[in-house]
Amino acid sequence: EVRLDGFRHRGEVHDFVWLKKVQLLASCGLERHINMWQIPIKTPVYKLEGHQASVQQLCGAGNQLVSLDTSKVILIWDLREMASIQRLEAFKIHAEHPIGRIIYDERRELFASLSRRMALWHMRKRK
C-alpha cells in the first residue's frame, strides 16, 4: 500500500537524502530550494534557499549538505546554521556534459562531481 503523507513539492522530487548527524530528511525538486523534514512532521522545518535553478541532487557530508542545481552550480550548506557557506561553479569544469552524480568521501573530507570526467572539490569547514 502506498500512502501519500503530505510531502509535496510543486512537481516531481529529484532527490532526497537522510542526514543522520542532524536527524533530518532533505528533499529537492523543481523548486530552487531544499526542504528539510523532521520525520514524522509533514511540513518542512527548514527551507534552504540560495540556488538560482532547480535543485537536482543532494549529498550528505557529516554536518554539511552538498546540493547541485540544473545550471551546474554546487552549494555547500552548514547544517548547524542552515546556511550556505560555499558556492562552486561546476559548469566551468563540466561544460559539455551533464553531471551524473555528486558523492562525498568522508575519509578525505572532499567530494567529487562526475560526468565524463571527475572533479574533486575541497569543502570549507566552519568551526
Contacts in CASP RR format, 6 or more apart in sequence:
PFRMAT RR
TARGET T0000
AUTHOR 0000-0000-0000
METHOD contacts of the structure
MODEL  1
EVRLDGFRHRGEVHDFVWLKKVQLLASCGLERHINMWQIPIKTPVYKLEG
HQASVQQLCGAGNQLVSLDTSKVILIWDLREMASIQRLEAFKIHAEHPIG
RIIYDERRELFASLSRRMALWHMRKRK
5 40 0 8 1.000
5 42 0 8 1.000
6 42 0 8 1.000
7 13 0 8 1.000
7 27 0 8 1.000
7 37 0 8 1.000
7 42 0 8 1.000
9 27 0 8 1.000
9 28 0 8 1.000
9 29 0 8 1.000
9 30 0 8 1.000
9 31 0 8 1.000
9 35 0 8 1.000
10 29 0 8 1.000
10 30 0 8 1.000
10 31 0 8 1.000
11 29 0 8 1.000
11 30 0 8 1.000
12 29 0 8 1.000
12 30 0 8 1.000
13 27 0 8 1.000
13 28 0 8 1.000
13 29 0 8 1.000
14 28 0 8 1.000
14 29 0 8 1.000
14 30 0 8 1.000
14 54 0 8 1.000
14 55 0 8 1.000
14 56 0 8 1.000
14 57 0 8 1.000
15 27 0 8 1.000
15 28 0 8 1.000
15 29 0 8 1.000
15 55 0 8 1.000
15 56 0 8 1.000
15 57 0 8 1.000
15 58 0 8 1.000
16 25 0 8 1.000
16 26 0 8 1.000
16 27 0 8 1.000
16 28 0 8 1.000
16 58 0 8 1.000
17 25 0 8 1.000
17 26 0 8 1.000
17 58 0 8 1.000
17 59 0 8 1.000
17 60 0 8 1.000
17 65 0 8 1.000
18 25 0 8 1.000
19 25 0 8 1.000
19 26 0 8 1.000
19 60 0 8 1.000
19 62 0 8 1.000
19 65 0 8 1.000
19 79 0 8 1.000
20 62 0 8 1.000
21 62 0 8 1.000
21 63 0 8 1.000
21 79 0 8 1.000
22 63 0 8 1.000
22 79 0 8 1.000
22 80 0 8 1.000
23 38 0 8 1.000
24 36 0 8 1.000
24 37 0 8 1.000
24 38 0 8 1.000
24 45 0 8 1.000
24 46 0 8 1.000
24 79 0 8 1.000
25 36 0 8 1.000
25 37 0 8 1.000
25 38 0 8 1.000
25 39 0 8 1.000
26 34 0 8 1.000
26 35 0 8 1.000
26 36 0 8 1.000
26 37 0 8 1.000
26 48 0 8 1.000
26 58 0 8 1.000
26 60 0 8 1.000
26 65 0 8 1.000
27 34 0 8 1.000
27 35 0 8 1.000
27 37 0 8 1.000
27 58 0 8 1.000
28 34 0 8 1.000
28 35 0 8 1.000
28 54 0 8 1.000
28 55 0 8 1.000
28 56 0 8 1.000
28 57 0 8 1.000
28 58 0 8 1.000
28 67 0 8 1.000
29 54 0 8 1.000
29 55 0 8 1.000
29 56 0 8 1.000
30 54 0 8 1.000
31 54 0 8 1.000
31 55 0 8 1.000
32 49 0 8 1.000
32 50 0 8 1.000
32 51 0 8 1.000
32 52 0 8 1.000
32 53 0 8 1.000
32 54 0 8 1.000
32 55 0 8 1.000
32 69 0 8 1.000
33 47 0 8 1.000
33 48 0 8 1.000
33 49 0 8 1.000
33 50 0 8 1.000
33 51 0 8 1.000
33 55 0 8 1.000
34 47 0 8 1.000
34 48 0 8 1.000
34 55 0 8 1.000
34 58 0 8 1.000
34 65 0 8 1.000
34 67 0 8 1.000
34 77 0 8 1.000
35 44 0 8 1.000
35 46 0 8 1.000
35 47 0 8 1.000
36 44 0 8 1.000
36 45 0 8 1.000
36 46 0 8 1.000
36 47 0 8 1.000
36 48 0 8 1.000
36 82 0 8 1.000
37 44 0 8 1.000
37 45 0 8 1.000
38 45 0 8 1.000
46 82 0 8 1.000
48 65 0 8 1.000
48 67 0 8 1.000
48 77 0 8 1.000
48 82 0 8 1.000
48 84 0 8 1.000
50 75 0 8 1.000
50 84 0 8 1.000
51 67 0 8 1.000
51 69 0 8 1.000
51 73 0 8 1.000
51 75 0 8 1.000
52 69 0 8 1.000
52 71 0 8 1.000
52 73 0 8 1.000
53 69 0 8 1.000
53 70 0 8 1.000
53 71 0 8 1.000
53 73 0 8 1.000
54 69 0 8 1.000
54 70 0 8 1.000
55 67 0 8 1.000
55 68 0 8 1.000
55 69 0 8 1.000
55 70 0 8 1.000
56 68 0 8 1.000
56 69 0 8 1.000
56 70 0 8 1.000
57 67 0 8 1.000
57 68 0 8 1.000
57 99 0 8 1.000
57 100 0 8 1.000
57 101 0 8 1.000
57 102 0 8 1.000
58 65 0 8 1.000
58 66 0 8 1.000
58 67 0 8 1.000
58 68 0 8 1.000
59 65 0 8 1.000
59 66 0 8 1.000
59 67 0 8 1.000
59 102 0 8 1.000
59 103 0 8 1.000
59 104 0 8 1.000
59 111 0 8 1.000
60 66 0 8 1.000
60 104 0 8 1.000
61 76 0 8 1.000
61 104 0 8 1.000
61 106 0 8 1.000
61 111 0 8 1.000
61 123 0 8 1.000
62 79 0 8 1.000
62 104 0 8 1.000
62 106 0 8 1.000
63 78 0 8 1.000
63 79 0 8 1.000
63 80 0 8 1.000
64 76 0 8 1.000
64 77 0 8 1.000
64 78 0 8 1.000
64 79 0 8 1.000
64 85 0 8 1.000
64 123 0 8 1.000
65 76 0 8 1.000
65 77 0 8 1.000
65 79 0 8 1.000
66 74 0 8 1.000
66 75 0 8 1.000
66 76 0 8 1.000
66 77 0 8 1.000
66 102 0 8 1.000
66 104 0 8 1.000
66 111 0 8 1.000
66 123 0 8 1.000
67 74 0 8 1.000
67 75 0 8 1.000
67 77 0 8 1.000
68 74 0 8 1.000
68 90 0 8 1.000
68 99 0 8 1.000
68 102 0 8 1.000
68 113 0 8 1.000
69 75 0 8 1.000
71 91 0 8 1.000
72 89 0 8 1.000
72 90 0 8 1.000
72 91 0 8 1.000
72 94 0 8 1.000
72 99 0 8 1.000
73 87 0 8 1.000
73 88 0 8 1.000
73 89 0 8 1.000
73 90 0 8 1.000
73 91 0 8 1.000
74 87 0 8 1.000
74 88 0 8 1.000
74 89 0 8 1.000
74 90 0 8 1.000
74 102 0 8 1.000
74 113 0 8 1.000
74 121 0 8 1.000
75 84 0 8 1.000
75 86 0 8 1.000
75 87 0 8 1.000
75 88 0 8 1.000
76 84 0 8 1.000
76 85 0 8 1.000
76 86 0 8 1.000
76 87 0 8 1.000
76 88 0 8 1.000
76 123 0 8 1.000
76 124 0 8 1.000
77 83 0 8 1.000
77 84 0 8 1.000
77 85 0 8 1.000
78 84 0 8 1.000
78 85 0 8 1.000
78 126 0 8 1.000
80 126 0 8 1.000
81 126 0 8 1.000
85 124 0 8 1.000
85 126 0 8 1.000
86 123 0 8 1.000
86 124 0 8 1.000
88 121 0 8 1.000
90 99 0 8 1.000
90 113 0 8 1.000
90 119 0 8 1.000
93 113 0 8 1.000
93 117 0 8 1.000
93 119 0 8 1.000
94 113 0 8 1.000
94 115 0 8 1.000
94 117 0 8 1.000
94 119 0 8 1.000
96 116 0 8 1.000
97 115 0 8 1.000
97 116 0 8 1.000
98 115 0 8 1.000
99 113 0 8 1.000
99 114 0 8 1.000
99 115 0 8 1.000
100 114 0 8 1.000
100 115 0 8 1.000
101 113 0 8 1.000
101 114 0 8 1.000
102 111 0 8 1.000
102 112 0 8 1.000
102 113 0 8 1.000
102 114 0 8 1.000
103 111 0 8 1.000
103 112 0 8 1.000
103 114 0 8 1.000
104 110 0 8 1.000
104 111 0 8 1.000
105 111 0 8 1.000
105 112 0 8 1.000
109 122 0 8 1.000
109 123 0 8 1.000
109 125 0 8 1.000
110 120 0 8 1.000
110 121 0 8 1.000
110 122 0 8 1.000
110 123 0 8 1.000
111 120 0 8 1.000
111 121 0 8 1.000
111 123 0 8 1.000
112 118 0 8 1.000
112 119 0 8 1.000
112 120 0 8 1.000
112 121 0 8 1.000
113 119 0 8 1.000
113 121 0 8 1.000
END
